[in-house]
Amino acid sequence: MPRQVVGLTLLPGNANSSFMPVEYTTAEPARPSRPLLAAMTAGFRLRCPACGKGRMFRAFLKVADRCPECAQELHHHRADDAPPYFVMLIVGHIVVPLVLVVETAYKPDFWLHMAIWPALAVVLALVLLPCVKGAIVGLQWALGMHGFGATATAERLASYGTPSATPAGTP
């Protein structure tokens, strides 16, 4: 258990009126070690962050309620607006430099710019959106956020390999 310095306190009867750090031991909830990079990579590949095998999505952007391979529950994710923001950032950093390079090197007509760049931006956004959402769900799983807690993972790991097995303590 880590020790934390909470503050300083005046020692009674000390002539120097010096302060001493006050320490106490905190009890943090046990959280299993989850590989962050592996979970985000599996999510980016549209796979379950827990086992890396099952499909994470049941539709284009609809996350499945649970992994078909390892039965990890995925319904508690809260990706919300983060994936579109990250996708806009990524697509902008890809398309804008390409526009500038093509314009300065070849100076094509305006109609050609309007035919290429919006279409490329839309295609990139549609391709990247599920991948980025999967990576964010993987991040949330690895950090134990939004219901991806320690007890659910411990029970899932106990029954890993046999999705039909019931975890300990459940009827």
C-alpha positions as CSV (number, residue, x, y, z in Angstrom):
1,M,0.0,0.0,0.0
2,P,1.4,3.4,-0.9
3,R,2.1,6.0,1.7
4,Q,0.9,9.5,1.0
5,V,2.0,12.8,2.6
6,V,-1.2,14.5,3.5
7,G,0.1,17.7,5.1
8,L,2.3,19.2,7.7
9,T,1.6,19.5,11.4
10,L,3.2,21.5,14.1
11,L,5.0,19.3,16.7
12,P,3.8,20.2,20.2
13,G,6.4,21.4,22.6
14,N,9.0,22.0,19.9
15,A,11.1,25.1,20.5
16,N,11.8,25.6,16.8
17,S,8.1,25.3,15.9
18,S,9.1,23.0,13.1
19,F,6.6,21.1,11.0
20,M,6.7,17.4,10.4
21,P,5.0,15.6,7.5
22,V,1.9,13.6,8.4
23,E,1.7,10.2,6.6
24,Y,-0.9,7.6,6.6
25,T,-1.5,4.4,4.6
26,T,-4.3,4.5,2.1
27,A,-6.2,1.4,1.1
28,E,-6.6,1.4,-2.7
29,P,-9.0,-1.1,-4.2
30,A,-7.2,-4.0,-5.8
31,R,-7.2,-3.5,-9.5
32,P,-5.7,-6.2,-11.8
33,S,-2.9,-5.2,-14.1
34,R,-4.3,-4.7,-17.6
35,P,-2.1,-4.1,-20.6
36,L,-3.0,-0.6,-21.9
37,L,-1.3,-0.7,-25.3
38,A,-2.5,-4.3,-26.0
39,A,-6.1,-3.4,-25.1
40,M,-6.1,-0.2,-27.2
41,T,-4.5,-2.1,-30.2
42,A,-7.1,-4.8,-29.9
43,G,-9.8,-2.2,-29.8
44,F,-8.3,-0.4,-32.8
45,R,-8.5,-3.7,-34.7
46,L,-12.2,-3.9,-33.7
47,R,-11.5,-6.8,-31.3
48,C,-12.3,-7.4,-27.7
49,P,-9.8,-5.6,-25.4
50,A,-9.8,-8.5,-22.9
51,C,-9.1,-11.5,-25.2
52,G,-8.2,-9.8,-28.5
53,K,-10.3,-12.4,-30.4
54,G,-14.0,-11.6,-30.3
55,R,-15.6,-8.9,-32.4
56,M,-16.2,-5.7,-30.4
57,F,-18.9,-4.2,-32.7
58,R,-22.2,-5.8,-33.7
59,A,-23.0,-2.9,-36.2
60,F,-21.0,0.0,-37.7
61,L,-20.6,1.9,-34.4
62,K,-22.7,-0.2,-32.0
63,V,-20.6,-2.0,-29.4
64,A,-21.7,-5.5,-28.6
65,D,-23.1,-6.1,-25.2
66,R,-20.4,-8.8,-24.5
67,C,-17.6,-10.5,-26.3
68,P,-18.6,-13.7,-28.1
69,E,-15.3,-15.4,-27.3
70,C,-14.6,-14.6,-23.6
71,A,-18.0,-13.2,-22.4
72,Q,-16.4,-9.9,-21.3
73,E,-19.2,-7.4,-20.8
74,L,-18.6,-4.3,-23.1
75,H,-21.9,-2.5,-22.6
76,H,-20.7,-0.1,-19.9
77,H,-18.3,1.8,-22.2
78,R,-18.8,5.6,-22.4
79,A,-16.9,6.5,-25.6
80,D,-19.4,9.4,-26.2
81,D,-18.0,12.2,-28.3
82,A,-14.3,11.4,-28.0
83,P,-14.0,9.2,-31.1
84,P,-15.4,11.9,-33.5
85,Y,-13.1,14.5,-32.0
86,F,-10.0,12.3,-32.4
87,V,-11.0,11.3,-35.9
88,M,-11.4,15.0,-36.9
89,L,-8.0,15.7,-35.5
90,I,-6.4,12.8,-37.3
91,V,-8.1,13.4,-40.6
92,G,-7.3,17.1,-40.5
93,H,-3.6,16.3,-39.9
94,I,-3.6,14.0,-42.8
95,V,-5.7,15.9,-45.4
96,V,-4.5,19.5,-44.8
97,P,-0.8,18.8,-45.4
98,L,-1.7,16.8,-48.5
99,V,-3.8,19.7,-49.8
100,L,-0.9,22.1,-49.3
101,V,1.7,19.8,-50.9
102,V,-0.5,19.1,-53.9
103,E,-1.3,22.7,-54.3
104,T,2.3,23.9,-54.2
105,A,3.7,21.1,-56.3
106,Y,1.1,20.7,-59.0
107,K,-1.3,23.7,-58.8
108,P,-4.4,21.8,-60.0
109,D,-7.7,23.5,-60.8
110,F,-10.1,24.3,-58.0
111,W,-12.7,21.7,-59.2
112,L,-10.1,19.0,-58.8
113,H,-9.4,20.0,-55.2
114,M,-13.2,19.9,-54.6
115,A,-13.4,16.5,-56.1
116,I,-10.5,14.9,-54.2
117,W,-10.2,16.3,-50.7
118,P,-13.8,16.2,-49.4
119,A,-14.2,12.7,-50.6
120,L,-10.9,11.6,-49.1
121,A,-11.8,13.3,-45.8
122,V,-15.2,11.5,-45.6
123,V,-13.7,8.1,-46.5
124,L,-10.9,8.5,-43.9
125,A,-13.4,9.6,-41.3
126,L,-15.7,6.6,-42.0
127,V,-12.8,4.1,-41.9
128,L,-11.2,5.6,-38.8
129,L,-14.3,6.2,-36.6
130,P,-14.9,2.5,-35.6
131,C,-11.2,2.0,-35.0
132,V,-10.8,5.0,-32.8
133,K,-14.0,4.1,-30.9
134,G,-12.6,0.6,-30.3
135,A,-9.3,2.0,-29.1
136,I,-11.2,4.3,-26.6
137,V,-13.3,1.3,-25.3
138,G,-10.0,-0.6,-24.9
139,L,-8.5,2.3,-23.0
140,Q,-11.5,2.4,-20.7
141,W,-11.3,-1.4,-20.2
142,A,-7.6,-1.2,-19.4
143,L,-8.0,1.6,-16.9
144,G,-11.1,0.0,-15.3
145,M,-13.3,2.9,-16.1
146,H,-17.2,3.0,-16.3
147,G,-17.9,-0.5,-14.9
148,F,-14.9,-2.3,-16.3
149,G,-14.0,-2.9,-12.6
150,A,-11.8,-5.4,-10.9
151,T,-14.5,-7.9,-9.7
152,A,-16.0,-8.3,-13.2
153,T,-12.5,-8.9,-14.7
154,A,-11.5,-11.4,-11.9
155,E,-14.6,-13.4,-12.5
156,R,-14.1,-13.3,-16.3
157,L,-10.4,-14.4,-16.0
158,A,-11.5,-17.3,-13.7
159,S,-13.7,-18.6,-16.5
160,Y,-11.5,-17.6,-19.4
161,G,-11.5,-20.2,-22.2
162,T,-14.9,-21.5,-21.2
163,P,-17.5,-18.7,-22.0
164,S,-20.3,-20.9,-20.8
165,A,-18.9,-21.4,-17.3
166,T,-20.5,-19.4,-14.6
167,P,-18.2,-17.2,-12.5
168,A,-17.8,-18.0,-8.9
169,G,-20.5,-16.6,-6.7
170,T,-23.2,-16.5,-9.4
171,P,-26.2,-18.9,-9.5
